[in-house]
């Protein structure tokens, strides 16, 4: 049924043609029942003309409405009695108000106001139809009664026009908001990518600097202490592998000239206790636990872990509400590292969770997804069973070969 209604809305001429055929049938039937030959001919002409105009009323509302007014005037001037086909004039009053130009709306309104008095004057109070029983007040009441349907149809058409304009405005506003939201999300992603590029640049620069120092040291002690030179070469190899991993992660991250700022050392996993202490001092109770076999991680991966915990605890302070508690757990496994941050507060909104937020809200979640994607990890963000919010990141532990 829904598909059928949608099809009818896309093909309005089909619906109008169906009603036009029905009106044609009853109009012709009423016209041929007239006794006077002129009335039969005039009635048939009107009975055919009105359905034809109805078929094209939505495609050409201005032209159809103007022809309908002329047809009505001709029917009154030629003394063609109204029949069932005259119901179509009500449809034209609605059409002119709902789909026509402003002048068309005013035209059908004026014609509707005059339709009742002119019809009563022509067919009820003329010399050949003079009825002494009808006084002036009765004629005025009858005129108003016949005008009322035209006014109501015109008002219905205006209401339809206003409602359609309102819906179009809502759709346009929704489209603009969606475009603005997408633009904000893209800007946030671009800014976060640039920040990640700066941080990884610092990590790679650090590794290369270590390799240079180790190489200089190995060259200095090569003759006098071969064992120290061998250890230095091993350190160079290990550092080079880490640098290669970071360089691979760096590829594909676009940076702009606007991101060329001063670089500063970035925190890692070893700074997590200090971060948690700062959060506790700020008033948010945090429990911290580690499991598995702790080991040295690539600097880029350590930075990702630190930023995830930092952003998650920031969100708890923003959205957790009073009395919220948080828990941070880091699990060192054989192939990957799991970071879990959860709280028992109020959680976050669907706008911030799914859409990335507006007016600066939720961009931290966008950055978190970007960071995890940079290290080929997975991120699970959502409500926590029993209330609160949970962020779980799984980061693979890979080394270059």
C-alpha positions in Angstrom: 0.0 0.0 0.0 2.9 2.4 0.8 4.5 1.7 -2.6 1.1 2.2 -4.3 0.6 5.6 -2.6 4.2 6.6 -3.5 3.5 5.7 -7.1 0.4 7.8 -7.2 2.2 10.7 -5.8 4.8 10.5 -8.5 2.1 10.2 -11.2 -0.6 12.8 -10.2 -2.1 12.9 -13.7 -3.2 9.3 -13.3 -5.2 10.1 -10.2 -6.7 13.3 -11.8 -7.6 11.3 -14.9 -9.4 8.7 -12.8 -11.5 11.4 -11.1 -12.0 13.1 -14.4 -13.5 10.0 -16.0 -15.8 9.6 -13.0 -16.9 13.2 -13.3 -17.3 12.9 -17.1 -19.6 9.9 -16.6 -22.0 11.6 -14.2 -21.8 14.9 -16.1 -22.8 13.4 -19.4 -25.5 11.3 -17.6 -27.0 14.5 -16.1 -26.8 16.5 -19.3 -28.6 14.0 -21.5 -31.5 14.0 -19.1 -32.4 17.6 -19.9 -35.5 18.3 -21.9 -34.3 21.3 -23.8 -31.9 20.5 -26.8 -29.8 23.6 -26.0 -29.4 22.6 -22.4 -28.4 19.1 -23.6 -25.8 20.5 -26.0 -24.5 23.1 -23.5 -24.5 20.5 -20.7 -22.5 18.0 -22.7 -19.9 20.7 -23.6 -19.4 21.7 -20.0 -19.4 18.0 -18.9 -16.5 17.3 -21.3 -14.6 20.5 -20.9 -14.3 20.3 -17.1 -12.8 16.7 -16.9 -10.3 17.6 -19.6 -9.2 20.6 -17.6 -9.0 18.4 -14.5 -6.5 16.1 -16.2 -4.0 18.9 -16.7 -4.7 21.0 -13.6 -1.5 20.2 -11.7 0.8 20.5 -14.7 -0.6 23.8 -15.9 -2.4 25.3 -12.9 -2.4 28.9 -14.1 -3.8 28.1 -17.6 -6.3 25.6 -16.3 -7.6 28.0 -13.7 -8.0 30.8 -16.2 -9.9 28.6 -18.6 -12.1 27.3 -15.8 -13.1 30.9 -14.9 -13.9 31.7 -18.5 -15.8 28.4 -18.8 -17.9 29.3 -15.8 -18.6 32.8 -17.1 -19.6 31.4 -20.5 -21.9 28.8 -18.8 -23.7 31.7 -16.9 -23.9 33.9 -19.9 -25.3 31.2 -22.2 -27.7 30.0 -19.5 -26.4 26.5 -19.3 -27.8 25.0 -16.1 -25.3 23.5 -13.6 -25.1 19.8 -13.2 -22.9 17.3 -11.4 -19.9 18.2 -13.6 -19.9 21.7 -12.0 -18.3 20.1 -8.9 -15.1 20.4 -10.9 -15.1 24.2 -10.3 -14.5 23.5 -6.7 -11.4 21.5 -7.7 -10.2 24.4 -9.8 -10.6 26.8 -6.8 -8.3 24.5 -4.8 -5.9 24.1 -7.7 -5.4 27.8 -8.2 -4.8 28.4 -4.5 -2.5 25.4 -4.0 -0.4 25.3 -7.2 -1.0 28.5 -9.1 0.8 31.8 -9.2 -0.3 34.6 -6.9 -2.4 36.2 -9.6 -4.1 32.8 -10.2 -4.9 32.5 -6.5 -6.5 35.9 -6.4 -8.4 35.2 -9.7 -10.0 32.0 -8.4 -10.8 33.6 -5.0 -12.6 36.5 -6.8 -14.4 34.0 -9.1 -15.4 31.9 -6.1 -16.8 34.9 -4.2 -18.9 35.9 -7.2 -19.9 32.3 -8.2 -22.8 32.1 -5.7 -24.4 35.5 -6.4 -24.0 35.2 -10.1 -25.5 31.7 -10.2 -28.5 32.7 -8.0 -29.0 35.8 -10.1 -28.9 33.9 -13.3 -30.8 30.7 -12.5 -33.0 31.7 -9.6 -34.0 35.4 -10.0 -33.9 35.9 -13.8 -37.1 36.7 -15.7 -37.6 33.2 -16.9 -36.8 31.7 -13.4 -38.4 34.3 -11.3 -39.8 32.7 -8.1 -42.0 35.1 -6.0 -41.5 32.9 -3.0 -37.8 33.8 -2.8 -37.3 37.1 -1.0 -34.1 39.2 -0.9 -32.9 37.7 2.4 -33.5 34.2 1.0 -31.6 35.0 -2.2 -28.7 36.5 -0.2 -28.6 33.4 2.1 -28.7 31.1 -0.9 -25.9 33.1 -2.6 -23.7 32.9 0.5 -24.5 29.2 0.8 -23.3 28.5 -2.7 -20.2 30.7 -2.3 -19.1 28.9 0.9 -17.7 25.7 -0.8 -15.6 27.8 -3.2 -14.1 29.8 -0.3 -13.5 26.6 1.7 -11.7 24.9 -1.2 -9.6 28.0 -1.8 -8.6 28.1 1.9 -7.8 24.4 1.7 -5.6 25.1 -1.3 -3.8 27.9 0.5 -3.2 25.7 3.6 -1.8 23.0 1.3 0.6 25.6 -0.3 1.8 26.8 3.1 2.3 23.2 4.4 4.2 22.2 1.2 6.4 25.3 1.5 7.0 24.5 5.2 8.0 20.9 4.3 10.4 22.1 1.6 12.0 24.5 4.0 12.4 21.7 6.6 14.0 19.5 4.0 16.3 22.2 2.8 17.3 23.0 6.4 18.0 19.4 7.1 20.1 19.2 4.0 22.1 22.3 5.0 22.6 21.0 8.5 23.8 17.6 7.2 26.3 19.4 4.8 27.5 21.6 7.7 27.9 18.5 10.0 29.9 16.7 7.3 32.1 19.7 6.7 32.7 20.0 10.5 33.6 16.3 10.7 36.0 16.6 7.7 37.7 19.6 9.3 38.0 17.7 12.6 39.4 14.7 10.8 41.9 16.8 8.8 43.0 18.6 12.0 43.5 15.3 13.9 45.4 13.8 11.0 47.7 16.8 11.0 48.3 16.5 14.7 49.0 12.8 14.4 51.5 13.6 11.6 53.3 16.0 13.9 53.5 13.5 16.7 54.7 10.7 14.5 57.3 13.0 12.9 58.6 13.6 16.4 58.7 9.9 17.2 60.5 9.0 13.9 62.9 11.9 14.4 63.7 10.6 17.9 64.5 7.1 16.5 66.7 8.5 13.8 68.6 10.6 16.3 69.2 7.6 18.5 70.5 5.7 15.5 72.9 8.5 14.6 74.2 8.6 18.2 74.6 4.9 18.4 76.4 4.8 15.0 78.8 7.5 16.1 79.5 5.7 19.3 80.1 2.4 17.5 82.5 4.0 15.2 84.4 5.6 18.1 84.8 2.3 20.1 85.1 -0.1 17.1 88.9 -0.5 17.5 89.2 -0.5 21.2 86.0 -2.2 22.3 84.5 -4.5 19.7 81.8 -5.8 22.2 80.5 -2.3 22.8 80.4 -1.6 19.1 78.5 -4.8 18.5 75.9 -3.8 21.2 75.6 -0.4 19.6 75.0 -2.0 16.2 72.3 -4.2 17.7 70.6 -1.1 19.2 70.8 0.6 15.8 69.1 -2.4 14.2 66.3 -2.4 16.8 65.8 1.3 16.6 65.8 1.2 12.8 63.0 -1.4 12.9 60.9 0.8 15.1 61.6 3.8 12.8 60.5 1.7 9.8 57.2 0.8 11.5 56.5 4.4 12.3 57.4 5.5 8.7 54.9 3.0 7.3 52.2 4.3 9.6 53.1 7.8 8.6 52.5 7.2 4.9 49.1 8.3 3.7 48.7 11.0 6.3 48.5 14.3 4.5 49.9 17.4 6.1 49.5 21.0 5.2 51.7 24.0 5.7 49.5 25.2 8.5 50.7 22.2 10.6 54.3 23.2 10.5 54.7 24.2 14.2 57.3 23.6 16.9 57.5 20.0 17.8 57.6 18.9 21.5 58.2 15.5 23.0 55.0 13.5 23.3 53.9 11.3 26.3 53.7 7.6 26.3 52.6 4.7 28.5 55.1 5.5 31.2 53.4 8.8 31.7 50.0 7.2 32.4 50.4 7.2 36.2 51.0 11.0 36.1 48.0 11.5 33.9 45.8 9.5 36.2 47.0 11.4 39.2 46.1 14.7 37.5 42.6 13.3 36.9 42.2 12.3 40.5 43.4 15.7 41.7 40.8 17.2 39.4 38.1 15.3 41.3 37.5 12.1 39.2 38.2 8.8 41.0 40.1 6.5 38.7 41.2 2.9 39.2 44.2 1.6 37.2 45.2 -1.9 36.5 47.6 -3.7 34.1 47.8 -7.3 33.2 50.0 -9.5 31.0 53.6 -9.1 30.4 54.6 -5.4 30.1 57.1 -4.7 27.4 58.7 -1.8 25.5 56.3 -0.5 22.8 57.0 1.6 19.7 56.7 5.3 20.5 53.8 5.7 18.1 51.8 3.0 19.8 52.6 4.4 23.2 51.4 7.8 22.1 48.2 6.2 20.8 47.5 4.5 24.2 48.2 7.7 26.1 45.9 9.8 23.9 43.1 7.3 24.1 43.2 7.2 27.9 43.5 11.0 28.0 40.5 11.6 25.7 38.4 9.0 27.4 38.9 10.4 30.9 38.3 13.9 29.5 34.9 12.7 28.2 34.1 11.2 31.6 34.7 14.5 33.3 32.6 16.3 30.7 29.7 13.9 30.4 29.9 11.5 33.4 28.1 13.8 35.8 28.6 14.1 39.5 29.7 11.0 41.4 31.1 9.2 38.4 34.0 6.8 38.7 36.3 5.5 36.0 38.5 2.5 35.5 41.5 2.1 33.2 42.9 -1.3 32.3 45.8 -2.1 30.0 46.3 -5.7 29.0 49.5 -6.8 27.3 48.8 -9.9 25.2 50.9 -11.9 22.8 49.7 -10.3 19.6 48.0 -7.1 20.7 47.4 -4.6 23.4 44.0 -3.9 24.9 43.1 -0.6 26.4 39.8 -0.4 28.3 38.3 2.8 29.8 34.9 2.6 31.4 32.8 4.7 33.8 29.5 4.5 35.7 28.3 8.0 34.8 25.6 9.3 32.4 27.4 8.3 29.2 27.3 10.2 26.0 24.6 11.3 23.5 23.9 9.5 20.2 24.8 12.7 18.3 28.3 12.7 19.8 28.7 8.9 19.5 27.4 8.4 15.9 27.5 11.8 14.2 30.6 13.1 15.7 28.7 16.0 17.4 28.1 19.6 16.4 29.5 22.9 17.6 32.7 21.2 18.7 31.2 18.3 20.5 32.3 14.7 19.9 35.5 15.6 17.9 37.6 13.7 20.4 35.9 10.5 19.4 36.6 11.3 15.8 40.3 11.7 16.7 40.3 8.5 18.7 39.0 6.6 15.7 41.7 8.2 13.5 44.5 7.2 15.9 43.4 3.6 16.2 43.0 3.4 12.4 46.6 4.7 12.0 48.0 1.6 13.9 45.5 -0.8 12.2 43.6 -1.4 15.4 40.0 -1.7 16.3 37.8 0.6 18.5 34.6 -0.2 20.3 32.7 2.7 21.7 29.3 2.5 23.3 27.1 2.3 26.4 28.2 0.1 29.3 25.8 -2.6 30.6 24.3 -1.2 33.8 24.9 2.4 32.9 27.9 4.5 32.0 30.2 4.4 29.0 32.9 2.1 27.7 35.8 2.6 25.3 37.8 -0.5 24.2 40.7 -0.3 21.9 42.7 -3.3 20.6 46.1 -2.3 19.1 48.2 -4.9 17.3 51.8 -5.4 18.4 53.8 -5.6 15.2 57.4 -5.0 14.4 59.1 -4.4 11.2 61.2 -7.2 9.6 
